Amino acid sequence: MTKTISRRDFLKIGAAGAGALALGQMLPAKVAQAARAAGHINAEGDGFVHSMCEMCVWRCGLIAKIKEGRVVKLDGNPEHSHSRGNLCPRGQSGLMNTYDPDRVLTPLIRVGKRGEGKFRQASWEEALDLVASKMTEIKNKYGAEAMVFSSTHNLSQPLFENLLYGFGSPNYGTQRSLCFNAMIVANTMTYGMEEPARIYDDKLKYILLTGRNLLEAISTSETHDLIMAIDRGAKGGLPRPALHQDRLKSDRVAAHQTRK
């Protein structure tokens, strides 16, 4: 049975969840309180919380298993159109975004020479003031165009864009600059549309993929549709390990014949 959640409860858990990710430890009191109020965890801190994966642009819906106030497992949400109950290996590793022992949890300011790896912890106020002063210095001396802004493609991206517009620099890029954006620009300039639709139904007989490997743990639902089409007999130019093995075998035969 589908468990409903109000918009108010969703916003409470979402806001509190951001604090949990920032702390990277047990669920903070606000998170636990919001989750309990919504009926997602019990008094012992056990239960399930719905969220979203940000390990790639597909943003699959996920369900986090909570044990004693700590996330112990991530699974795909079966009711989400992207995950369909599954998470790829990249999504499964998203758990370590929070709990990796080497995760940096505070701002660090370099105190040694560049490359020495010497840093000290700093407060957010000190770190932000330092960055703002350096950015202002660069802008006043060289102009706003001397700054390049780059961020990953996630829900924090609009914050970087606002900073970019406020600073006045046109130099901005994300991982999409080398990924989806290139595809969208090429299709728009060539065909007048952002990207073609991909329909992997039972009428599909041949598939040609250029510059894209859906089997590298991305675009989970489309990858699932692609695999199902291959199982139904669709053919095409796909990156398959068998082709690589055949090539290696041919190279070994050729090398053996050369030695003889």
MODELLER restraints for C-alpha pairs under 7 A, 6 or more apart:
rsr = mdl.restraints
at = mdl.atoms
rsr.add(forms.Gaussian(group=physical.xy_distance, feature=features.Distance(at['CA:5:A'], at['CA:38:A']), mean=6.91, stdev=0.5))
rsr.add(forms.Gaussian(group=physical.xy_distance, feature=features.Distance(at['CA:9:A'], at['CA:38:A']), mean=6.19, stdev=0.5))
rsr.add(forms.Gaussian(group=physical.xy_distance, feature=features.Distance(at['CA:12:A'], at['CA:34:A']), mean=6.09, stdev=0.5))
rsr.add(forms.Gaussian(group=physical.xy_distance, feature=features.Distance(at['CA:13:A'], at['CA:31:A']), mean=6.22, stdev=0.5))
rsr.add(forms.Gaussian(group=physical.xy_distance, feature=features.Distance(at['CA:13:A'], at['CA:34:A']), mean=5.57, stdev=0.5))
rsr.add(forms.Gaussian(group=physical.xy_distance, feature=features.Distance(at['CA:13:A'], at['CA:35:A']), mean=6.32, stdev=0.5))
rsr.add(forms.Gaussian(group=physical.xy_distance, feature=features.Distance(at['CA:16:A'], at['CA:30:A']), mean=5.93, stdev=0.5))
rsr.add(forms.Gaussian(group=physical.xy_distance, feature=features.Distance(at['CA:16:A'], at['CA:31:A']), mean=4.76, stdev=0.5))
rsr.add(forms.Gaussian(group=physical.xy_distance, feature=features.Distance(at['CA:17:A'], at['CA:31:A']), mean=6.00, stdev=0.5))
rsr.add(forms.Gaussian(group=physical.xy_distance, feature=features.Distance(at['CA:20:A'], at['CA:27:A']), mean=5.62, stdev=0.5))
rsr.add(forms.Gaussian(group=physical.xy_distance, feature=features.Distance(at['CA:20:A'], at['CA:28:A']), mean=6.10, stdev=0.5))
rsr.add(forms.Gaussian(group=physical.xy_distance, feature=features.Distance(at['CA:21:A'], at['CA:98:A']), mean=5.63, stdev=0.5))
rsr.add(forms.Gaussian(group=physical.xy_distance, feature=features.Distance(at['CA:24:A'], at['CA:98:A']), mean=4.58, stdev=0.5))
rsr.add(forms.Gaussian(group=physical.xy_distance, feature=features.Distance(at['CA:24:A'], at['CA:99:A']), mean=5.58, stdev=0.5))
rsr.add(forms.Gaussian(group=physical.xy_distance, feature=features.Distance(at['CA:25:A'], at['CA:99:A']), mean=6.78, stdev=0.5))
rsr.add(forms.Gaussian(group=physical.xy_distance, feature=features.Distance(at['CA:26:A'], at['CA:69:A']), mean=5.57, stdev=0.5))
rsr.add(forms.Gaussian(group=physical.xy_distance, feature=features.Distance(at['CA:26:A'], at['CA:70:A']), mean=5.10, stdev=0.5))
rsr.add(forms.Gaussian(group=physical.xy_distance, feature=features.Distance(at['CA:27:A'], at['CA:69:A']), mean=5.17, stdev=0.5))
rsr.add(forms.Gaussian(group=physical.xy_distance, feature=features.Distance(at['CA:27:A'], at['CA:70:A']), mean=6.02, stdev=0.5))
rsr.add(forms.Gaussian(group=physical.xy_distance, feature=features.Distance(at['CA:35:A'], at['CA:41:A']), mean=5.80, stdev=0.5))
rsr.add(forms.Gaussian(group=physical.xy_distance, feature=features.Distance(at['CA:36:A'], at['CA:42:A']), mean=6.04, stdev=0.5))
rsr.add(forms.Gaussian(group=physical.xy_distance, feature=features.Distance(at['CA:40:A'], at['CA:47:A']), mean=5.60, stdev=0.5))
rsr.add(forms.Gaussian(group=physical.xy_distance, feature=features.Distance(at['CA:40:A'], at['CA:48:A']), mean=5.52, stdev=0.5))
rsr.add(forms.Gaussian(group=physical.xy_distance, feature=features.Distance(at['CA:40:A'], at['CA:49:A']), mean=5.85, stdev=0.5))
rsr.add(forms.Gaussian(group=physical.xy_distance, feature=features.Distance(at['CA:41:A'], at['CA:47:A']), mean=4.09, stdev=0.5))
rsr.add(forms.Gaussian(group=physical.xy_distance, feature=features.Distance(at['CA:41:A'], at['CA:48:A']), mean=6.29, stdev=0.5))
rsr.add(forms.Gaussian(group=physical.xy_distance, feature=features.Distance(at['CA:44:A'], at['CA:68:A']), mean=5.86, stdev=0.5))
rsr.add(forms.Gaussian(group=physical.xy_distance, feature=features.Distance(at['CA:45:A'], at['CA:66:A']), mean=6.84, stdev=0.5))
rsr.add(forms.Gaussian(group=physical.xy_distance, feature=features.Distance(at['CA:45:A'], at['CA:67:A']), mean=6.10, stdev=0.5))
rsr.add(forms.Gaussian(group=physical.xy_distance, feature=features.Distance(at['CA:45:A'], at['CA:68:A']), mean=4.42, stdev=0.5))
rsr.add(forms.Gaussian(group=physical.xy_distance, feature=features.Distance(at['CA:45:A'], at['CA:69:A']), mean=4.50, stdev=0.5))
rsr.add(forms.Gaussian(group=physical.xy_distance, feature=features.Distance(at['CA:46:A'], at['CA:66:A']), mean=5.11, stdev=0.5))
rsr.add(forms.Gaussian(group=physical.xy_distance, feature=features.Distance(at['CA:46:A'], at['CA:67:A']), mean=4.52, stdev=0.5))
rsr.add(forms.Gaussian(group=physical.xy_distance, feature=features.Distance(at['CA:46:A'], at['CA:68:A']), mean=5.37, stdev=0.5))
rsr.add(forms.Gaussian(group=physical.xy_distance, feature=features.Distance(at['CA:46:A'], at['CA:69:A']), mean=6.46, stdev=0.5))
rsr.add(forms.Gaussian(group=physical.xy_distance, feature=features.Distance(at['CA:47:A'], at['CA:65:A']), mean=6.08, stdev=0.5))
rsr.add(forms.Gaussian(group=physical.xy_distance, feature=features.Distance(at['CA:47:A'], at['CA:66:A']), mean=5.10, stdev=0.5))
rsr.add(forms.Gaussian(group=physical.xy_distance, feature=features.Distance(at['CA:47:A'], at['CA:67:A']), mean=6.77, stdev=0.5))
rsr.add(forms.Gaussian(group=physical.xy_distance, feature=features.Distance(at['CA:48:A'], at['CA:63:A']), mean=6.35, stdev=0.5))
rsr.add(forms.Gaussian(group=physical.xy_distance, feature=features.Distance(at['CA:48:A'], at['CA:64:A']), mean=5.49, stdev=0.5))
rsr.add(forms.Gaussian(group=physical.xy_distance, feature=features.Distance(at['CA:48:A'], at['CA:65:A']), mean=4.67, stdev=0.5))
rsr.add(forms.Gaussian(group=physical.xy_distance, feature=features.Distance(at['CA:48:A'], at['CA:66:A']), mean=5.65, stdev=0.5))
rsr.add(forms.Gaussian(group=physical.xy_distance, feature=features.Distance(at['CA:49:A'], at['CA:63:A']), mean=5.65, stdev=0.5))
rsr.add(forms.Gaussian(group=physical.xy_distance, feature=features.Distance(at['CA:49:A'], at['CA:64:A']), mean=5.15, stdev=0.5))
rsr.add(forms.Gaussian(group=physical.xy_distance, feature=features.Distance(at['CA:49:A'], at['CA:65:A']), mean=6.71, stdev=0.5))
rsr.add(forms.Gaussian(group=physical.xy_distance, feature=features.Distance(at['CA:50:A'], at['CA:62:A']), mean=5.90, stdev=0.5))
rsr.add(forms.Gaussian(group=physical.xy_distance, feature=features.Distance(at['CA:50:A'], at['CA:63:A']), mean=4.48, stdev=0.5))
rsr.add(forms.Gaussian(group=physical.xy_distance, feature=features.Distance(at['CA:50:A'], at['CA:64:A']), mean=6.16, stdev=0.5))
rsr.add(forms.Gaussian(group=physical.xy_distance, feature=features.Distance(at['CA:51:A'], at['CA:61:A']), mean=6.11, stdev=0.5))
rsr.add(forms.Gaussian(group=physical.xy_distance, feature=features.Distance(at['CA:51:A'], at['CA:62:A']), mean=5.30, stdev=0.5))
rsr.add(forms.Gaussian(group=physical.xy_distance, feature=features.Distance(at['CA:51:A'], at['CA:63:A']), mean=6.01, stdev=0.5))
rsr.add(forms.Gaussian(group=physical.xy_distance, feature=features.Distance(at['CA:52:A'], at['CA:59:A']), mean=6.00, stdev=0.5))
rsr.add(forms.Gaussian(group=physical.xy_distance, feature=features.Distance(at['CA:52:A'], at['CA:60:A']), mean=5.78, stdev=0.5))
rsr.add(forms.Gaussian(group=physical.xy_distance, feature=features.Distance(at['CA:52:A'], at['CA:61:A']), mean=4.52, stdev=0.5))
rsr.add(forms.Gaussian(group=physical.xy_distance, feature=features.Distance(at['CA:52:A'], at['CA:62:A']), mean=5.27, stdev=0.5))
rsr.add(forms.Gaussian(group=physical.xy_distance, feature=features.Distance(at['CA:53:A'], at['CA:59:A']), mean=4.95, stdev=0.5))
rsr.add(forms.Gaussian(group=physical.xy_distance, feature=features.Distance(at['CA:53:A'], at['CA:60:A']), mean=5.30, stdev=0.5))
rsr.add(forms.Gaussian(group=physical.xy_distance, feature=features.Distance(at['CA:53:A'], at['CA:61:A']), mean=6.25, stdev=0.5))
rsr.add(forms.Gaussian(group=physical.xy_distance, feature=features.Distance(at['CA:53:A'], at['CA:62:A']), mean=6.38, stdev=0.5))
rsr.add(forms.Gaussian(group=physical.xy_distance, feature=features.Distance(at['CA:53:A'], at['CA:91:A']), mean=6.34, stdev=0.5))
rsr.add(forms.Gaussian(group=physical.xy_distance, feature=features.Distance(at['CA:54:A'], at['CA:154:A']), mean=6.48, stdev=0.5))
rsr.add(forms.Gaussian(group=physical.xy_distance, feature=features.Distance(at['CA:55:A'], at['CA:90:A']), mean=6.39, stdev=0.5))
rsr.add(forms.Gaussian(group=physical.xy_distance, feature=features.Distance(at['CA:55:A'], at['CA:91:A']), mean=5.82, stdev=0.5))
rsr.add(forms.Gaussian(group=physical.xy_distance, feature=features.Distance(at['CA:55:A'], at['CA:94:A']), mean=6.40, stdev=0.5))
rsr.add(forms.Gaussian(group=physical.xy_distance, feature=features.Distance(at['CA:56:A'], at['CA:218:A']), mean=6.52, stdev=0.5))
rsr.add(forms.Gaussian(group=physical.xy_distance, feature=features.Distance(at['CA:57:A'], at['CA:153:A']), mean=6.82, stdev=0.5))
rsr.add(forms.Gaussian(group=physical.xy_distance, feature=features.Distance(at['CA:58:A'], at['CA:219:A']), mean=5.33, stdev=0.5))
rsr.add(forms.Gaussian(group=physical.xy_distance, feature=features.Distance(at['CA:60:A'], at['CA:82:A']), mean=5.12, stdev=0.5))
rsr.add(forms.Gaussian(group=physical.xy_distance, feature=features.Distance(at['CA:60:A'], at['CA:83:A']), mean=4.82, stdev=0.5))
rsr.add(forms.Gaussian(group=physical.xy_distance, feature=features.Distance(at['CA:61:A'], at['CA:76:A']), mean=6.08, stdev=0.5))
rsr.add(forms.Gaussian(group=physical.xy_distance, feature=features.Distance(at['CA:61:A'], at['CA:77:A']), mean=5.24, stdev=0.5))
rsr.add(forms.Gaussian(group=physical.xy_distance, feature=features.Distance(at['CA:61:A'], at['CA:80:A']), mean=5.40, stdev=0.5))
rsr.add(forms.Gaussian(group=physical.xy_distance, feature=features.Distance(at['CA:61:A'], at['CA:82:A']), mean=6.87, stdev=0.5))
rsr.add(forms.Gaussian(group=physical.xy_distance, feature=features.Distance(at['CA:61:A'], at['CA:83:A']), mean=5.84, stdev=0.5))
rsr.add(forms.Gaussian(group=physical.xy_distance, feature=features.Distance(at['CA:62:A'], at['CA:74:A']), mean=6.60, stdev=0.5))
rsr.add(forms.Gaussian(group=physical.xy_distance, feature=features.Distance(at['CA:62:A'], at['CA:75:A']), mean=5.51, stdev=0.5))
rsr.add(forms.Gaussian(group=physical.xy_distance, feature=features.Distance(at['CA:62:A'], at['CA:76:A']), mean=4.32, stdev=0.5))
rsr.add(forms.Gaussian(group=physical.xy_distance, feature=features.Distance(at['CA:62:A'], at['CA:77:A']), mean=4.58, stdev=0.5))
rsr.add(forms.Gaussian(group=physical.xy_distance, feature=features.Distance(at['CA:63:A'], at['CA:74:A']), mean=5.86, stdev=0.5))
rsr.add(forms.Gaussian(group=physical.xy_distance, feature=features.Distance(at['CA:63:A'], at['CA:75:A']), mean=5.28, stdev=0.5))
rsr.add(forms.Gaussian(group=physical.xy_distance, feature=features.Distance(at['CA:63:A'], at['CA:76:A']), mean=6.05, stdev=0.5))
rsr.add(forms.Gaussian(group=physical.xy_distance, feature=features.Distance(at['CA:63:A'], at['CA:77:A']), mean=5.65, stdev=0.5))
rsr.add(forms.Gaussian(group=physical.xy_distance, feature=features.Distance(at['CA:64:A'], at['CA:71:A']), mean=6.25, stdev=0.5))
rsr.add(forms.Gaussian(group=physical.xy_distance, feature=features.Distance(at['CA:64:A'], at['CA:73:A']), mean=5.89, stdev=0.5))
rsr.add(forms.Gaussian(group=physical.xy_distance, feature=features.Distance(at['CA:64:A'], at['CA:74:A']), mean=4.71, stdev=0.5))
rsr.add(forms.Gaussian(group=physical.xy_distance, feature=features.Distance(at['CA:64:A'], at['CA:75:A']), mean=6.54, stdev=0.5))
rsr.add(forms.Gaussian(group=physical.xy_distance, feature=features.Distance(at['CA:65:A'], at['CA:71:A']), mean=5.69, stdev=0.5))
rsr.add(forms.Gaussian(group=physical.xy_distance, feature=features.Distance(at['CA:65:A'], at['CA:72:A']), mean=5.82, stdev=0.5))
rsr.add(forms.Gaussian(group=physical.xy_distance, feature=features.Distance(at['CA:65:A'], at['CA:73:A']), mean=5.10, stdev=0.5))
rsr.add(forms.Gaussian(group=physical.xy_distance, feature=features.Distance(at['CA:65:A'], at['CA:74:A']), mean=6.27, stdev=0.5))
rsr.add(forms.Gaussian(group=physical.xy_distance, feature=features.Distance(at['CA:66:A'], at['CA:72:A']), mean=5.95, stdev=0.5))
rsr.add(forms.Gaussian(group=physical.xy_distance, feature=features.Distance(at['CA:74:A'], at['CA:92:A']), mean=6.13, stdev=0.5))
rsr.add(forms.Gaussian(group=physical.xy_distance, feature=features.Distance(at['CA:75:A'], at['CA:85:A']), mean=6.88, stdev=0.5))
rsr.add(forms.Gaussian(group=physical.xy_distance, feature=features.Distance(at['CA:75:A'], at['CA:86:A']), mean=6.35, stdev=0.5))
rsr.add(forms.Gaussian(group=physical.xy_distance, feature=features.Distance(at['CA:75:A'], at['CA:87:A']), mean=6.05, stdev=0.5))
rsr.add(forms.Gaussian(group=physical.xy_distance, feature=features.Distance(at['CA:76:A'], at['CA:83:A']), mean=5.32, stdev=0.5))
rsr.add(forms.Gaussian(group=physical.xy_distance, feature=features.Distance(at['CA:76:A'], at['CA:84:A']), mean=6.51, stdev=0.5))
rsr.add(forms.Gaussian(group=physical.xy_distance, feature=features.Distance(at['CA:76:A'], at['CA:85:A']), mean=4.10, stdev=0.5))
rsr.add(forms.Gaussian(group=physical.xy_distance, feature=features.Distance(at['CA:76:A'], at['CA:86:A']), mean=4.19, stdev=0.5))
rsr.add(forms.Gaussian(group=physical.xy_distance, feature=features.Distance(at['CA:76:A'], at['CA:87:A']), mean=4.94, stdev=0.5))
rsr.add(forms.Gaussian(group=physical.xy_distance, feature=features.Distance(at['CA:77:A'], at['CA:83:A']), mean=6.11, stdev=0.5))
rsr.add(forms.Gaussian(group=physical.xy_distance, feature=features.Distance(at['CA:77:A'], at['CA:84:A']), mean=6.06, stdev=0.5))
rsr.add(forms.Gaussian(group=physical.xy_distance, feature=features.Distance(at['CA:77:A'], at['CA:85:A']), mean=4.53, stdev=0.5))
rsr.add(forms.Gaussian(group=physical.xy_distance, feature=features.Distance(at['CA:77:A'], at['CA:86:A']), mean=6.98, stdev=0.5))
rsr.add(forms.Gaussian(group=physical.xy_distance, feature=features.Distance(at['CA:78:A'], at['CA:84:A']), mean=4.31, stdev=0.5))
rsr.add(forms.Gaussian(group=physical.xy_distance, feature=features.Distance(at['CA:78:A'], at['CA:85:A']), mean=3.52, stdev=0.5))
rsr.add(forms.Gaussian(group=physical.xy_distance, feature=features.Distance(at['CA:82:A'], at['CA:220:A']), mean=6.41, stdev=0.5))
rsr.add(forms.Gaussian(group=physical.xy_distance, feature=features.Distance(at['CA:82:A'], at['CA:221:A']), mean=4.95, stdev=0.5))
rsr.add(forms.Gaussian(group=physical.xy_distance, feature=features.Distance(at['CA:83:A'], at['CA:220:A']), mean=6.28, stdev=0.5))
rsr.add(forms.Gaussian(group=physical.xy_distance, feature=features.Distance(at['CA:83:A'], at['CA:221:A']), mean=6.05, stdev=0.5))
rsr.add(forms.Gaussian(group=physical.xy_distance, feature=features.Distance(at['CA:88:A'], at['CA:217:A']), mean=5.46, stdev=0.5))
rsr.add(forms.Gaussian(group=physical.xy_distance, feature=features.Distance(at['CA:88:A'], at['CA:220:A']), mean=6.75, stdev=0.5))
rsr.add(forms.Gaussian(group=physical.xy_distance, feature=features.Distance(at['CA:89:A'], at['CA:217:A']), mean=6.44, stdev=0.5))
rsr.add(forms.Gaussian(group=physical.xy_distance, feature=features.Distance(at['CA:90:A'], at['CA:217:A']), mean=6.12, stdev=0.5))
rsr.add(forms.Gaussian(group=physical.xy_distance, feature=features.Distance(at['CA:106:A'], at['CA:121:A']), mean=6.44, stdev=0.5))
rsr.add(forms.Gaussian(group=physical.xy_distance, feature=features.Distance(at['CA:106:A'], at['CA:122:A']), mean=6.87, stdev=0.5))
rsr.add(forms.Gaussian(group=physical.xy_distance, feature=features.Distance(at['CA:107:A'], at['CA:121:A']), mean=5.95, stdev=0.5))
rsr.add(forms.Gaussian(group=physical.xy_distance, feature=features.Distance(at['CA:107:A'], at['CA:122:A']), mean=5.38, stdev=0.5))
rsr.add(forms.Gaussian(group=physical.xy_distance, feature=features.Distance(at['CA:107:A'], at['CA:123:A']), mean=6.47, stdev=0.5))
rsr.add(forms.Gaussian(group=physical.xy_distance, feature=features.Distance(at['CA:107:A'], at['CA:124:A']), mean=6.36, stdev=0.5))
rsr.add(forms.Gaussian(group=physical.xy_distance, feature=features.Distance(at['CA:107:A'], at['CA:127:A']), mean=6.39, stdev=0.5))
rsr.add(forms.Gaussian(group=physical.xy_distance, feature=features.Distance(at['CA:108:A'], at['CA:119:A']), mean=5.82, stdev=0.5))
rsr.add(forms.Gaussian(group=physical.xy_distance, feature=features.Distance(at['CA:108:A'], at['CA:120:A']), mean=5.44, stdev=0.5))
rsr.add(forms.Gaussian(group=physical.xy_distance, feature=features.Distance(at['CA:108:A'], at['CA:121:A']), mean=4.68, stdev=0.5))
rsr.add(forms.Gaussian(group=physical.xy_distance, feature=features.Distance(at['CA:108:A'], at['CA:122:A']), mean=5.67, stdev=0.5))
rsr.add(forms.Gaussian(group=physical.xy_distance, feature=features.Distance(at['CA:109:A'], at['CA:119:A']), mean=5.27, stdev=0.5))
rsr.add(forms.Gaussian(group=physical.xy_distance, feature=features.Distance(at['CA:109:A'], at['CA:120:A']), mean=5.43, stdev=0.5))
rsr.add(forms.Gaussian(group=physical.xy_distance, feature=features.Distance(at['CA:109:A'], at['CA:121:A']), mean=6.47, stdev=0.5))
rsr.add(forms.Gaussian(group=physical.xy_distance, feature=features.Distance(at['CA:109:A'], at['CA:122:A']), mean=6.58, stdev=0.5))
rsr.add(forms.Gaussian(group=physical.xy_distance, feature=features.Distance(at['CA:110:A'], at['CA:118:A']), mean=5.82, stdev=0.5))
rsr.add(forms.Gaussian(group=physical.xy_distance, feature=features.Distance(at['CA:110:A'], at['CA:119:A']), mean=4.24, stdev=0.5))
rsr.add(forms.Gaussian(group=physical.xy_distance, feature=features.Distance(at['CA:110:A'], at['CA:120:A']), mean=6.51, stdev=0.5))
rsr.add(forms.Gaussian(group=physical.xy_distance, feature=features.Distance(at['CA:111:A'], at['CA:118:A']), mean=5.67, stdev=0.5))
rsr.add(forms.Gaussian(group=physical.xy_distance, feature=features.Distance(at['CA:111:A'], at['CA:119:A']), mean=5.23, stdev=0.5))
rsr.add(forms.Gaussian(group=physical.xy_distance, feature=features.Distance(at['CA:111:A'], at['CA:120:A']), mean=6.67, stdev=0.5))
rsr.add(forms.Gaussian(group=physical.xy_distance, feature=features.Distance(at['CA:112:A'], at['CA:118:A']), mean=5.05, stdev=0.5))
rsr.add(forms.Gaussian(group=physical.xy_distance, feature=features.Distance(at['CA:112:A'], at['CA:119:A']), mean=6.99, stdev=0.5))
rsr.add(forms.Gaussian(group=physical.xy_distance, feature=features.Distance(at['CA:144:A'], at['CA:167:A']), mean=6.55, stdev=0.5))
rsr.add(forms.Gaussian(group=physical.xy_distance, feature=features.Distance(at['CA:144:A'], at['CA:168:A']), mean=5.60, stdev=0.5))
rsr.add(forms.Gaussian(group=physical.xy_distance, feature=features.Distance(at['CA:144:A'], at['CA:169:A']), mean=4.96, stdev=0.5))
rsr.add(forms.Gaussian(group=physical.xy_distance, feature=features.Distance(at['CA:145:A'], at['CA:169:A']), mean=4.86, stdev=0.5))
rsr.add(forms.Gaussian(group=physical.xy_distance, feature=features.Distance(at['CA:145:A'], at['CA:170:A']), mean=6.52, stdev=0.5))
rsr.add(forms.Gaussian(group=physical.xy_distance, feature=features.Distance(at['CA:145:A'], at['CA:171:A']), mean=6.82, stdev=0.5))
rsr.add(forms.Gaussian(group=physical.xy_distance, feature=features.Distance(at['CA:147:A'], at['CA:169:A']), mean=6.37, stdev=0.5))
rsr.add(forms.Gaussian(group=physical.xy_distance, feature=features.Distance(at['CA:147:A'], at['CA:171:A']), mean=6.88, stdev=0.5))
rsr.add(forms.Gaussian(group=physical.xy_distance, feature=features.Distance(at['CA:148:A'], at['CA:171:A']), mean=4.92, stdev=0.5))
rsr.add(forms.Gaussian(group=physical.xy_distance, feature=features.Distance(at['CA:148:A'], at['CA:172:A']), mean=5.89, stdev=0.5))
rsr.add(forms.Gaussian(group=physical.xy_distance, feature=features.Distance(at['CA:149:A'], at['CA:164:A']), mean=6.92, stdev=0.5))
rsr.add(forms.Gaussian(group=physical.xy_distance, feature=features.Distance(at['CA:149:A'], at['CA:171:A']), mean=6.18, stdev=0.5))
rsr.add(forms.Gaussian(group=physical.xy_distance, feature=features.Distance(at['CA:149:A'], at['CA:172:A']), mean=4.73, stdev=0.5))
rsr.add(forms.Gaussian(group=physical.xy_distance, feature=features.Distance(at['CA:149:A'], at['CA:173:A']), mean=6.53, stdev=0.5))
rsr.add(forms.Gaussian(group=physical.xy_distance, feature=features.Distance(at['CA:150:A'], at['CA:172:A']), mean=5.64, stdev=0.5))
rsr.add(forms.Gaussian(group=physical.xy_distance, feature=features.Distance(at['CA:150:A'], at['CA:173:A']), mean=4.90, stdev=0.5))
rsr.add(forms.Gaussian(group=physical.xy_distance, feature=features.Distance(at['CA:150:A'], at['CA:174:A']), mean=5.45, stdev=0.5))
rsr.add(forms.Gaussian(group=physical.xy_distance, feature=features.Distance(at['CA:151:A'], at['CA:157:A']), mean=6.58, stdev=0.5))
rsr.add(forms.Gaussian(group=physical.xy_distance, feature=features.Distance(at['CA:151:A'], at['CA:173:A']), mean=6.82, stdev=0.5))
rsr.add(forms.Gaussian(group=physical.xy_distance, feature=features.Distance(at['CA:151:A'], at['CA:174:A']), mean=5.12, stdev=0.5))
rsr.add(forms.Gaussian(group=physical.xy_distance, feature=features.Distance(at['CA:152:A'], at['CA:174:A']), mean=5.26, stdev=0.5))
rsr.add(forms.Gaussian(group=physical.xy_distance, feature=features.Distance(at['CA:152:A'], at['CA:175:A']), mean=5.82, stdev=0.5))
rsr.add(forms.Gaussian(group=physical.xy_distance, feature=features.Distance(at['CA:153:A'], at['CA:174:A']), mean=6.06, stdev=0.5))
rsr.add(forms.Gaussian(group=physical.xy_distance, feature=features.Distance(at['CA:153:A'], at['CA:175:A']), mean=6.46, stdev=0.5))
rsr.add(forms.Gaussian(group=physical.xy_distance, feature=features.Distance(at['CA:153:A'], at['CA:176:A']), mean=6.86, stdev=0.5))
rsr.add(forms.Gaussian(group=physical.xy_distance, feature=features.Distance(at['CA:184:A'], at['CA:194:A']), mean=4.64, stdev=0.5))
rsr.add(forms.Gaussian(group=physical.xy_distance, feature=features.Distance(at['CA:184:A'], at['CA:195:A']), mean=5.72, stdev=0.5))
rsr.add(forms.Gaussian(group=physical.xy_distance, feature=features.Distance(at['CA:185:A'], at['CA:194:A']), mean=6.91, stdev=0.5))
rsr.add(forms.Gaussian(group=physical.xy_distance, feature=features.Distance(at['CA:187:A'], at['CA:193:A']), mean=5.89, stdev=0.5))
rsr.add(forms.Gaussian(group=physical.xy_distance, feature=features.Distance(at['CA:187:A'], at['CA:194:A']), mean=5.54, stdev=0.5))
rsr.add(forms.Gaussian(group=physical.xy_distance, feature=features.Distance(at['CA:187:A'], at['CA:195:A']), mean=5.75, stdev=0.5))
rsr.add(forms.Gaussian(group=physical.xy_distance, feature=features.Distance(at['CA:188:A'], at['CA:194:A']), mean=4.97, stdev=0.5))
rsr.add(forms.Gaussian(group=physical.xy_distance, feature=features.Distance(at['CA:200:A'], at['CA:225:A']), mean=5.91, stdev=0.5))
rsr.add(forms.Gaussian(group=physical.xy_distance, feature=features.Distance(at['CA:200:A'], at['CA:226:A']), mean=6.24, stdev=0.5))
rsr.add(forms.Gaussian(group=physical.xy_distance, feature=features.Distance(at['CA:200:A'], at['CA:229:A']), mean=5.95, stdev=0.5))
rsr.add(forms.Gaussian(group=physical.xy_distance, feature=features.Distance(at['CA:201:A'], at['CA:229:A']), mean=6.91, stdev=0.5))
rsr.add(forms.Gaussian(group=physical.xy_distance, feature=features.Distance(at['CA:202:A'], at['CA:229:A']), mean=7.00, stdev=0.5))
rsr.add(forms.Gaussian(group=physical.xy_distance, feature=features.Distance(at['CA:204:A'], at['CA:234:A']), mean=6.34, stdev=0.5))
rsr.add(forms.Gaussian(group=physical.xy_distance, feature=features.Distance(at['CA:205:A'], at['CA:234:A']), mean=4.59, stdev=0.5))
rsr.add(forms.Gaussian(group=physical.xy_distance, feature=features.Distance(at['CA:205:A'], at['CA:235:A']), mean=6.18, stdev=0.5))
rsr.add(forms.Gaussian(group=physical.xy_distance, feature=features.Distance(at['CA:206:A'], at['CA:234:A']), mean=5.37, stdev=0.5))
rsr.add(forms.Gaussian(group=physical.xy_distance, feature=features.Distance(at['CA:206:A'], at['CA:235:A']), mean=4.70, stdev=0.5))
rsr.add(forms.Gaussian(group=physical.xy_distance, feature=features.Distance(at['CA:206:A'], at['CA:236:A']), mean=5.00, stdev=0.5))
rsr.add(forms.Gaussian(group=physical.xy_distance, feature=features.Distance(at['CA:207:A'], at['CA:234:A']), mean=6.95, stdev=0.5))
rsr.add(forms.Gaussian(group=physical.xy_distance, feature=features.Distance(at['CA:207:A'], at['CA:235:A']), mean=6.01, stdev=0.5))
rsr.add(forms.Gaussian(group=physical.xy_distance, feature=features.Distance(at['CA:207:A'], at['CA:236:A']), mean=4.37, stdev=0.5))
rsr.add(forms.Gaussian(group=physical.xy_distance, feature=features.Distance(at['CA:207:A'], at['CA:237:A']), mean=6.39, stdev=0.5))
rsr.add(forms.Gaussian(group=physical.xy_distance, feature=features.Distance(at['CA:208:A'], at['CA:236:A']), mean=5.39, stdev=0.5))
rsr.add(forms.Gaussian(group=physical.xy_distance, feature=features.Distance(at['CA:208:A'], at['CA:237:A']), mean=4.97, stdev=0.5))
rsr.add(forms.Gaussian(group=physical.xy_distance, feature=features.Distance(at['CA:208:A'], at['CA:238:A']), mean=6.84, stdev=0.5))
rsr.add(forms.Gaussian(group=physical.xy_distance, feature=features.Distance(at['CA:209:A'], at['CA:237:A']), mean=6.30, stdev=0.5))
rsr.add(forms.Gaussian(group=physical.xy_distance, feature=features.Distance(at['CA:209:A'], at['CA:238:A']), mean=6.38, stdev=0.5))
rsr.add(forms.Gaussian(group=physical.xy_distance, feature=features.Distance(at['CA:214:A'], at['CA:223:A']), mean=5.55, stdev=0.5))
rsr.add(forms.Gaussian(group=physical.xy_distance, feature=features.Distance(at['CA:215:A'], at['CA:223:A']), mean=6.52, stdev=0.5))
